[in-house]
Amino acid sequence: MRSLAVLALGVLLGCGPATESHRCAITNGQLDTGHPAIAALRFALTGGTVRDGGCTATLVGTQTVITGAHCIPYDLTAFVVDGTVYDADKKTPHPGYDAQVSAYLNDIALVHLATAPPLTPMAISTSPPAAKTPITIVGLGETTKGAKDNNIKRIATNTIDEVKPLYFSFSGASGTEGNACYGDSGGPVLISPTGTEVLHGLMSYITGDCGPSTTYATRLDVFLQWLKTASGGDIQILDTVKPTVKIDEPQGGAAVASPVKVKVTASDDQGVASVELQVDGAAQGSLTQPPWDFSLPLGAGSHQLVAVAKDGAGNQTSSAAVSVTVLVPEAGAAFPDGTGPGDGGAQRDRGPSRPASSDCSMGRAPVADNVADGTSLVCAIGWLVLLAVRRRSET
């Protein structure tokens, strides 16, 4: 890679100071009349009183714009939209950014504006970028080195070459593909996974002059938690990642008693908002916080269980169906929780116990659900003694 120091010419081109001139953008692009949330980030170079340095930034919250960390250590920083200046009242670079260590690692920053522009913010994606994915780049830089035609918004397309843990890259400018040039540092890399453009990266660094170079773009999905915290929640995030969900218990094909105990695990990169349990296609209950455990009274026979997990963005995932068979208990038997057949999972009101003499006088053993009664227990003991005496007399 070329040394940043030899590119001091960038200062004269409105791209930024010598140490920033190696990070800019758009060659082989077209004029862009859309993307109103993307505009110039202007600032005064060190010790200056005129905004003669510039990067590109994107409005991602009501009063929050996102750009490169190398774009903000200067005075008089402002977001300039069609000539209207929105002054910054706070600038927050990522704490891991250190230009002395790396020119492009952790190259991300937020700028809070004193007043809110009348614009709709762009959303940041939670999904990681992937190699060979088509991208759109937008910036206000030059078209070629020394052209001095910056401060005009341009757009181009390209394709991701390689994805690294903190950044991804794309290269070249030929045919219909464009690339980075001086002046678009911090400009957005957009991807349209479902037809809607979402912000996936920020242009940070080029390995050579405009056009044939390779551009490194900071990934945004790996900085989501920091972005939320640093912006105080003033940030638009488009969550396209679906939750995962699985029924752990009961196992498929199991024979179970009612009420049926169902245990579910669910997870999501942004948090699970709810888990719903469906039985035979009908919703039976929903939980909004873990543990995702259900207890359902079900009639005897075969039933199909399905869990549905949702996140805060409305993405949802259904588990694979689990089929179980609810057993019919033997006559007079009770389920482990004390309920009997036909109770529907509710504790049965047994009513007053029968007198011990009503069974003893007839020579019958008491039924199972009366054994717990004190008098019935006495009756049972007496009946057993009587039976032993009879058998001894017969012998």
C-alpha positions as CSV (number, residue, x, y, z in Angstrom):
1,M,0.0,0.0,0.0
2,R,1.2,3.5,-0.7
3,S,2.3,5.7,2.1
4,L,-0.3,8.3,3.2
5,A,2.3,11.0,3.5
6,V,3.0,11.1,-0.3
7,L,-0.7,12.0,-1.0
8,A,-0.6,15.5,0.5
9,L,-2.1,16.7,-2.8
10,G,-5.4,15.5,-1.5
11,V,-5.5,18.5,0.8
12,L,-5.8,20.8,-2.1
13,L,-8.5,18.7,-3.7
14,G,-11.0,19.1,-0.8
15,C,-10.6,15.5,0.3
16,G,-9.1,16.2,3.7
17,P,-5.7,16.6,5.3
18,A,-2.6,14.7,4.1
19,T,-3.2,11.9,6.6
20,E,-6.7,11.4,5.3
21,S,-6.3,11.8,1.6
22,H,-5.8,8.1,1.0
23,R,-9.4,7.4,2.0
24,C,-12.0,8.9,-0.4
25,A,-14.2,7.8,-3.4
26,I,-16.3,7.7,-6.7
27,T,-14.6,6.8,-10.0
28,N,-16.7,5.7,-13.0
29,G,-19.9,6.7,-11.4
30,Q,-23.1,8.7,-12.4
31,L,-24.7,11.7,-10.9
32,D,-27.0,10.7,-8.1
33,T,-30.2,12.7,-7.6
34,G,-31.6,10.4,-4.9
35,H,-30.4,9.2,-1.5
36,P,-31.2,12.5,0.3
37,A,-29.9,11.1,3.6
38,I,-26.4,10.9,2.1
39,A,-24.5,14.3,2.1
40,A,-21.2,16.0,2.7
41,L,-19.5,16.1,6.0
42,R,-17.5,19.4,5.9
43,F,-14.8,20.5,8.4
44,A,-12.0,23.0,8.9
45,L,-8.6,21.4,8.7
46,T,-6.3,21.6,11.7
47,G,-6.1,25.2,12.9
48,G,-8.3,26.4,10.1
49,T,-11.3,28.7,10.1
50,V,-12.9,27.6,6.8
51,R,-14.5,24.2,6.1
52,D,-12.0,23.2,3.4
53,G,-11.9,19.5,4.2
54,G,-14.6,17.0,3.5
55,C,-15.9,13.4,3.7
56,T,-19.2,11.8,3.0
57,A,-21.7,10.9,5.7
58,T,-25.2,9.3,6.0
59,L,-28.1,10.3,8.3
60,V,-29.0,7.1,10.3
61,G,-31.0,8.7,13.1
62,T,-33.1,11.8,13.7
63,Q,-29.9,13.8,14.6
64,T,-27.2,11.2,14.0
65,V,-24.9,10.7,11.0
66,I,-22.4,8.0,10.5
67,T,-19.0,8.4,8.8
68,G,-15.3,7.4,9.1
69,A,-13.5,7.9,12.4
70,H,-10.6,9.6,10.5
71,C,-13.1,12.3,9.3
72,I,-14.0,13.8,12.7
73,P,-10.9,15.1,14.6
74,Y,-11.3,18.6,13.1
75,D,-13.1,21.8,13.9
76,L,-16.3,23.3,12.5
77,T,-17.7,19.9,11.6
78,A,-21.1,20.0,9.9
79,F,-23.4,17.9,7.8
80,V,-24.2,19.9,4.6
81,V,-27.4,19.0,2.7
82,D,-28.0,20.9,-0.5
83,G,-26.2,24.0,0.9
84,T,-28.0,23.8,4.3
85,V,-25.5,23.5,7.2
86,Y,-26.3,21.3,10.2
87,D,-23.6,21.9,12.8
88,A,-22.3,19.0,14.9
89,D,-22.6,19.3,18.7
90,K,-20.9,15.9,19.5
91,K,-18.5,13.6,17.7
92,T,-17.9,10.0,18.8
93,P,-15.2,7.9,17.1
94,H,-15.0,4.2,17.9
95,P,-12.7,3.7,20.9
96,G,-10.8,1.0,19.0
97,Y,-9.7,3.3,16.1
98,D,-6.1,4.3,16.1
99,A,-4.7,5.8,12.9
100,Q,-1.1,5.0,14.2
101,V,-2.0,1.3,14.3
102,S,-4.2,1.0,11.3
103,A,-5.7,3.4,8.8
104,Y,-8.9,1.3,8.3
105,L,-9.5,-1.0,11.3
106,N,-12.5,0.3,13.4
107,D,-12.8,3.3,11.1
108,I,-16.3,4.3,12.2
109,A,-17.7,7.3,14.0
110,L,-21.0,9.0,14.8
111,V,-21.7,12.7,14.6
112,H,-24.7,14.2,16.5
113,L,-26.3,17.2,15.0
114,A,-27.5,20.2,17.0
115,T,-30.7,20.3,14.9
116,A,-32.5,17.5,13.0
117,P,-32.5,17.7,9.2
118,P,-36.0,17.1,7.6
119,L,-34.8,13.8,6.1
120,T,-35.7,10.2,6.5
121,P,-32.7,8.3,8.0
122,M,-31.3,5.3,6.2
123,A,-31.3,1.9,8.0
124,I,-28.3,-0.1,9.0
125,S,-28.4,-3.8,8.3
126,T,-27.7,-6.5,11.0
127,S,-26.6,-9.0,8.4
128,P,-23.0,-9.7,7.5
129,P,-21.9,-8.9,3.9
130,A,-20.9,-11.8,1.7
131,A,-18.4,-12.2,-1.1
132,K,-19.7,-11.8,-4.7
133,T,-22.6,-9.7,-3.4
134,P,-23.6,-6.7,-5.7
135,I,-23.2,-3.4,-3.9
136,T,-24.0,0.3,-4.5
137,I,-21.6,3.0,-3.4
138,V,-22.4,6.7,-3.0
139,G,-20.1,9.6,-2.3
140,L,-19.2,13.3,-3.0
141,G,-15.6,12.8,-4.0
142,E,-13.7,13.3,-7.2
143,T,-14.0,11.2,-10.3
144,T,-10.2,11.0,-10.8
145,K,-7.2,12.2,-8.8
146,G,-6.8,15.9,-9.4
147,A,-10.1,16.4,-11.1
148,K,-11.3,18.9,-8.5
149,D,-14.9,17.9,-9.2
150,N,-15.8,16.8,-5.7
151,N,-18.9,18.0,-3.7
152,I,-21.2,16.4,-6.3
153,K,-23.0,13.3,-5.2
154,R,-22.3,10.3,-7.5
155,I,-23.3,6.7,-7.5
156,A,-21.8,3.5,-8.8
157,T,-22.0,-0.3,-8.5
158,N,-19.4,-3.0,-7.8
159,T,-19.2,-6.5,-6.2
160,I,-17.7,-7.5,-2.9
161,D,-14.4,-9.4,-3.4
162,E,-13.5,-10.5,0.1
163,V,-15.0,-10.3,3.6
164,K,-12.8,-10.0,6.7
165,P,-13.8,-9.8,10.4
166,L,-13.9,-6.0,10.5
167,Y,-14.1,-4.9,6.9
168,F,-14.8,-6.1,3.3
169,S,-13.2,-5.1,0.0
170,F,-14.0,-4.4,-3.6
171,S,-11.8,-3.3,-6.5
172,G,-11.4,-2.0,-10.0
173,A,-13.4,0.5,-12.1
174,S,-14.3,-0.7,-15.6
175,G,-17.4,-1.2,-17.7
176,T,-20.3,-0.6,-15.4
177,E,-18.4,-0.9,-12.2
178,G,-17.2,2.1,-10.2
179,N,-14.7,2.5,-7.3
180,A,-13.5,4.9,-4.6
181,C,-11.7,8.2,-5.2
182,Y,-10.6,11.2,-3.1
183,G,-13.4,12.8,-1.1
184,D,-15.9,10.0,-0.3
185,S,-14.3,8.8,2.9
186,G,-17.1,7.6,5.2
187,G,-19.5,7.2,2.3
188,P,-22.0,4.3,2.4
189,V,-21.8,0.9,0.8
190,L,-25.4,-0.2,0.2
191,I,-26.9,-3.7,-0.4
192,S,-30.4,-4.5,-1.4
193,P,-31.2,-8.0,-0.1
194,T,-35.0,-7.6,-0.4
195,G,-35.2,-4.7,-2.9
196,T,-34.7,-2.0,-0.2
197,E,-31.2,-0.5,0.1
198,V,-29.7,-1.0,3.5
199,L,-26.4,0.4,4.8
200,H,-23.8,-2.4,5.2
201,G,-20.5,-0.6,5.2
202,L,-18.5,2.7,5.1
203,M,-15.8,3.3,2.5
204,S,-12.5,3.8,4.4
205,Y,-9.3,3.2,2.5
206,I,-8.0,2.7,-1.0
207,T,-4.7,0.9,-1.8
208,G,-3.7,3.1,-4.8
209,D,-5.0,5.9,-7.0
210,C,-8.7,6.1,-8.0
211,G,-10.0,3.4,-10.3
212,P,-7.7,0.4,-10.3
213,S,-7.3,0.4,-6.5
214,T,-8.9,-1.9,-3.9
215,T,-11.2,-0.2,-1.5
216,Y,-11.6,-1.4,2.1
217,A,-15.0,-0.7,3.7
218,T,-15.8,-0.9,7.4
219,R,-18.4,-3.6,8.2
220,L,-21.3,-2.2,10.2
221,D,-22.9,-5.5,11.4
222,V,-20.0,-6.1,13.9
223,F,-20.4,-2.6,15.5
224,L,-24.2,-2.7,16.1
225,Q,-24.1,-2.8,19.9
226,W,-21.6,0.1,20.0
227,L,-23.7,2.1,17.5
228,K,-26.8,1.7,19.6
229,T,-25.0,2.7,22.8
230,A,-23.0,5.6,21.2
231,S,-26.0,7.1,19.5
232,G,-28.2,6.8,22.7
233,G,-30.7,4.8,20.6
234,D,-31.0,7.4,17.9
235,I,-30.2,5.0,15.1
236,Q,-32.2,3.1,12.5
237,I,-31.4,-0.6,12.3
238,L,-33.1,-2.9,9.8
239,D,-33.1,-6.4,11.3
240,T,-33.3,-9.0,8.6
241,V,-32.0,-12.0,10.7
242,K,-34.6,-14.5,11.8
243,P,-34.6,-16.0,15.3
244,T,-33.8,-19.7,15.8
245,V,-36.2,-21.9,17.7
246,K,-36.4,-25.5,18.8
247,I,-38.7,-27.7,20.9
248,D,-36.4,-29.6,23.3
249,E,-39.1,-31.5,25.2
250,P,-41.1,-33.6,24.6
251,Q,-39.2,-35.5,21.9
252,G,-41.0,-36.4,18.7
253,G,-43.1,-39.6,19.0
254,A,-43.2,-39.4,22.8
255,A,-46.2,-40.7,24.8
256,V,-47.0,-38.1,27.4
257,A,-49.6,-37.4,30.1
258,S,-51.7,-34.3,30.3
259,P,-51.0,-31.5,31.0
260,V,-48.1,-31.7,28.5
261,K,-44.9,-30.0,29.6
262,V,-43.2,-28.3,26.6
263,K,-39.7,-26.7,26.8
264,V,-38.5,-24.5,24.0
265,T,-35.1,-22.8,23.3
266,A,-35.0,-19.6,21.2
267,S,-32.3,-17.1,20.3
268,D,-31.8,-14.0,18.1
269,D,-28.9,-11.6,17.4
270,Q,-31.1,-8.7,18.6
271,G,-33.1,-10.6,21.2
272,V,-36.3,-12.7,21.1
273,A,-39.5,-10.7,21.6
274,S,-41.9,-13.6,22.0
275,V,-42.4,-17.4,21.6
276,E,-45.8,-18.8,20.8
277,L,-46.8,-22.4,21.1
278,Q,-49.2,-23.9,18.5
279,V,-51.0,-27.2,18.9
280,D,-52.6,-28.7,15.8
281,G,-52.3,-25.4,14.0
282,A,-53.9,-23.2,16.6
283,A,-52.1,-20.9,19.0
284,Q,-52.3,-22.0,22.6
285,G,-50.2,-19.4,24.4
286,S,-47.4,-16.9,24.1
287,L,-44.4,-15.9,26.3
288,T,-42.5,-12.7,26.2
289,Q,-39.5,-13.7,28.3
290,P,-37.5,-16.8,29.0
291,P,-37.7,-19.5,30.2
292,W,-39.8,-20.5,27.2
293,D,-41.7,-23.3,29.1
294,F,-45.4,-24.2,28.5
295,S,-47.8,-26.5,30.3
296,L,-50.9,-27.4,28.3
297,P,-54.0,-29.6,29.1
298,L,-54.5,-31.7,26.0
299,G,-57.1,-34.4,25.3
300,A,-56.0,-38.0,24.6
301,G,-54.7,-38.8,21.2
302,S,-52.1,-37.5,18.8
303,H,-51.2,-33.8,18.7
304,Q,-48.7,-31.8,16.7
305,L,-46.7,-29.1,18.5
306,V,-45.0,-26.1,16.8
307,A,-43.1,-23.2,18.4
308,V,-42.9,-19.8,16.7
309,A,-40.2,-17.3,17.7
310,K,-40.4,-13.5,16.8
311,D,-37.9,-10.7,17.3
312,G,-38.5,-7.0,17.7
313,A,-38.4,-6.3,14.0
314,G,-41.1,-8.8,13.3
315,N,-38.9,-11.6,11.8
316,Q,-40.2,-15.0,12.8
317,T,-39.2,-18.6,12.6
318,S,-41.2,-21.8,13.2
319,S,-39.7,-24.9,14.7
320,A,-40.0,-28.3,13.1
321,A,-43.3,-29.9,14.1
322,V,-43.1,-32.4,17.0
323,S,-45.8,-35.1,17.2
324,V,-46.8,-36.6,20.5
325,T,-49.4,-38.9,21.8
326,V,-51.3,-38.0,25.0
327,L,-52.2,-41.2,26.9
328,V,-55.6,-42.1,28.4
329,P,-55.0,-42.8,32.1
330,E,-56.4,-46.1,33.6
331,A,-59.7,-45.9,35.4
332,G,-59.4,-44.4,38.8
333,A,-55.7,-43.4,38.2
334,A,-54.4,-39.9,38.6
335,F,-51.8,-37.9,36.7
336,P,-48.6,-37.1,38.7
337,D,-49.9,-33.6,39.5
338,G,-53.1,-35.0,41.1
339,T,-55.4,-34.5,38.1
340,G,-57.5,-37.2,36.7
341,P,-58.9,-38.1,33.3
342,G,-61.2,-35.4,31.9
343,D,-59.9,-32.8,34.3
344,G,-58.4,-30.7,31.6
345,G,-55.3,-30.0,33.7
346,A,-57.2,-28.4,36.5
347,Q,-57.1,-29.7,40.1
348,R,-60.2,-31.8,40.7
349,D,-62.6,-31.0,43.5
350,R,-63.1,-34.5,45.0
351,G,-65.8,-33.4,47.5
352,P,-66.2,-35.0,50.9
353,S,-64.6,-38.3,51.5
354,R,-66.8,-41.4,52.0
355,P,-67.1,-42.8,55.5
356,A,-64.7,-45.7,56.1
357,S,-67.7,-47.9,57.1
358,S,-69.3,-47.6,53.7
359,D,-66.4,-49.6,52.2
360,C,-65.5,-51.8,55.2
361,S,-69.1,-53.1,55.6
362,M,-69.1,-54.3,52.1
363,G,-65.7,-55.9,52.3
364,R,-64.2,-53.8,49.5
365,A,-60.8,-52.1,49.4
366,P,-61.1,-48.3,49.1
367,V,-60.5,-46.7,45.7
368,A,-57.1,-45.1,45.0
369,D,-58.1,-41.5,45.3
370,N,-59.5,-42.1,48.8
371,V,-56.5,-43.7,50.3
372,A,-55.0,-40.3,51.2
373,D,-58.1,-39.7,53.5
374,G,-57.4,-40.7,57.1
375,T,-60.5,-42.8,57.6
376,S,-60.1,-44.6,54.4
377,L,-56.6,-45.6,55.4
378,V,-57.9,-47.1,58.7
379,C,-60.5,-48.9,56.7
380,A,-57.9,-50.3,54.4
381,I,-55.8,-51.6,57.3
382,G,-58.9,-53.2,58.9
383,W,-59.9,-54.8,55.7
384,L,-56.4,-56.4,55.3
385,V,-56.5,-57.7,58.9
386,L,-60.0,-59.2,58.3
387,L,-58.8,-60.9,55.1
388,A,-55.8,-62.4,56.9
389,V,-58.0,-63.8,59.7
390,R,-60.4,-65.4,57.1
391,R,-57.6,-67.1,55.3
392,R,-56.1,-68.4,58.5
393,S,-59.5,-69.8,59.6
394,E,-60.0,-71.5,56.2
395,T,-56.7,-73.4,56.7
